[in-house]
């Protein structure tokens, strides 16, 4: 993709923020939401496996990819509402399968709890887990500090100089393939911007607050009786850290009355290492007609 090319998809105003949204394929709808700081193109290896059978919706959260900056800090209910808003903007009213990777696992589960009638299934891809989720102290102070850090970092020009390289390093570290398949020009156009750097800092600053909010939602809103699949990355090292992570994912699956599957060999970026496993989980979700 050259710098002069327009990104695929279109810009839709959702909740007052212009979001970059792609709709592809045909059939029952599934929504893909990527993890902390990631963009629509991180799902590229998975999408061709789904589009012959599913309408695939993916979008960039505010500030990420090609979406405009956020007007408010992220919350679990706000991100669930954003998914619903994207579907509304695309005039997709029926039940959907929601796929959440890493941090977006919180958002996907919140959507299922807050919009049960719009949920056909839930697939959590190496989703974030916090067993004792409590908000960190000083939320407003942390939020203000993250906003100021983001502005300062953007003002120094560091994102343009270091953003793409940091993106490459993080992807290689989180994949057993040890490479980033995203086109270099696309990485520069997104991760070389202060806008994305600010969004990453804010999502990270509010992580514990989002986790705690989801824990509170779990006490007030039951999951709908739909299939839940928890996919956990297993690099195959056999380390204590890996065993601990797999146990935490099993516990999450038990808590959600879902199916657990360890996917190996794979790093945290399952969509790069084992997209077939994600596709199988999505396609196994029965279509609910309304």
N, C-alpha and C positions, 0 to 999 in steps of 0.2 A: 504494500500500500504506500503510495507516494504521498508526500505532504499535501499535494493539491487535491487528493481524492477525499470525497465525503465518506464518512463511516457508513457501514450498512445500517439498515433500520431507520428509525425516525425519532424525532424529539416530541415527547408528549408532556404536557403540563399536568403533573400529579401532585396534589397537595400544595400547589403554588410554586413547585420547583420543576423546571424543564428537565425531564429524564430521557436518557438515551435508551430506547426500547427496541427489541427485535422480536418479530413473530415469524416463525417458519414452520413448514410441515403441514400435516393434516391429521384429523382425528381428535380423540380426547386430549384435553389440555394438560400440560405439565409446565410448572414454573421452576426455573433454575436461579438460585440466588447464591452467589459466591462468597467466600470468606473475607476476612479482614483485608482491606486494601486491594482486593482483586477486581477484575473487570469482566465484561461480557465475553471477551475472546478467550478467557481461561476455560470456557466450556466447549471450545471448538472441537476437541477430539470426541466428545460425547454426542454432540448434536446430530451428526449424520447417522448415528445408530438409532436415533429416536424419530427423526422427521418422516420416515416412511409410514410410521404408525401413530405418531402423536403430533399435536400442535404444540410447538416448543416456544415458550416465552422466556426471554432473558432480558435483564435490564441492569444498568449501572446505578447503584445507590448514589445519593447526592454527593457530588465532589469527585466521584470515582469515574474511571473510563472517560466518557464524553458528557456526563451529566453535569448540570450546573451545581454550584455549592449549596449546601443545606442552609435552611433558614433557622432551624432549631437543632439542638443536639439529639443524637439518636436515642430512642427508647424501644423497648420490646413491642409495646402496643402500637407505637408510631410506625415501626417497620412492618408489622403485620398489616396495619392500615395501608401502608405504601403498596404492598403486594396486592391488596384488594383494589386499590386505586388504579394500579397498572391494568388489572383485569377489566375494571370498569371502563377505562379509557380505550381499551381494545374491544369493548362490547362482548366480553366473554363472561357470561353469567353462571354457567354450569359448574359443578364440582370439579376441582382440579387436584392433581398430584403435585405437592410442593416438595422440591428438593433443596435442602439447605446444607451448604458446606461450611464446616468450621464454625465461626461466629454466627453465620447465617442459620445454623441449626436452631439457635435461640429464636430467630425471627420466624422460621418455618413452624416451629412448635407453637409459638404465640398465635400465628395465623390460624392453625388448626383449632386452638382453644377458643379464639374470639370469633371465628367464622366457621363453625362446624358444618353449617349447611352448604358451604362452598368448598369443603374439603373431601376429596376422594381417597387420598392416601398421603403418607408422609414418608420421605426417604431422607435420613440424616447421614451425611457423608463425612465421616470422621469429625462429627460435630463436637463443639465445645461442651465441656462438662464441668460443673461446679457443684460438688456435693453439699457444701455448706455456704450457699450463696448469700452473702450479705453486702449491702452497699458500703463502699469505702467512705470514710468520713470526708467532710468538706466537699460535697459534690459540686456546689456552685463555684467554689474556689478552684477546684480541679478543672472544671469546664472553662472558666475564664483563663486559667493558665495554659490550657491546651490551645485555646484560640489565639492567645498572645504568642505562644511558641510557633504556631503555624504561620502567623503573619511574619514573625521574625525570620523563620527559615526561608519562607518564600521571598522575603525582601533581600536576602543575601545572594540569591541565585543558586543556592546549593541544590535544589531539586533538578535543575537543568544539568548541573555538573555531575551529581551523584545519584539522582533518582533511578535512572535506567540501570546503572550498575548494581545498585542495591536490590532492585527488582530481580535481576538475573541471579544474583547470589542467593537470595531467599528461595527462589524457585528451585535452583539446583540443590539446595540443602534439603528441601522438602519433597524431593522426588528421587526414587531409586534409579531413574534414568539419568540423573545428574545433568540435565540440560533444560533450557527454556525454549520451547518450540515457537513461541510468539514472535512474529516478525519484528525485526529490530526497529523499523520506522514506527510501527504502532506502539512499541514500548516507549520510544522517545517522545511521541506525541502525547502520551498519557502520563507516564511516570516522570517525565521531565518538567512537569508543571507544578507550581506551588499549590494549585487547587487540590490536586490529589494528595500532596503531602499534608495539607491541612485536614483533609478528610480522614486520612489514616491516623493522625495524631488524635483527632476527636473520637473516632471509633474506639481507639485503644484506651483513651482516658475514661470513657463511659462503659467499658466492658463489664466491670463488676456491678455497676448499677443496672445494666440490662439483664445480667444473670439473676440478680436479686429480684428484679421486677417479674421475670418469668417464674421464679419460685413462688412469688405471691399469686400470680395468675393461676398456677397449678392448684392452689387451695380454693379458688373461686370458680374455675371453669374446667369442666371435665373434657377430656379428649373425646371426639366423636368416635363411634365404633367403626373405624376404618383401618386398613392395613398400615402398620408402621414397620419400617425396616431401618435398622441401625447398621451401617457399614463402617467397620473399623480398619484402619490401615495397619498392616503387620509387615514391617520391613524384613523380618526373619532373623533379626540379630539374636533373639533369645535373651536379651538383657532384662534386668529387673524393671527398668523404665518401660520397656515395651510390654512386659507382662502386666504391669500396673495399669497402663493405658488400656489394654484390652479388657481388663477386669472392670474398669470404670465404664467402658462402653457396654459391656454385658449388663452391668447394673442399670445403666440408662435404659437399655432395651427392656429389662424386666420391669422397670418402673413405668414404662409406657405401654406395657403389655405387647411388646413388639418382637420382631424376629431379629436376631443378632447374627452377623456374618463377619468373620475376620477375613480380610482380603489380602492375599500375599502372593508374591512380594509387592509391596506398595508403600510409598511414603504418604505424607499427609495430603499431597495433591493427587488424590485418587483419580481425578478426571484426566490427568496426564498419564498415570501409571497403569490404571486398570479401568478405563471407561466402560468396558464391557460389563463389569460388575454393576456399575450404576445403572446402565441401560436395562439389564436384566431385572433389577429391582423395580424400576419404573414400569416396565412392560408387564410385570407380574401383578401390578395393581389393577384390580377389575374396574371397569368403567361404570360409574353410577349415572344412570339416566334420571332426569327430573322432569 
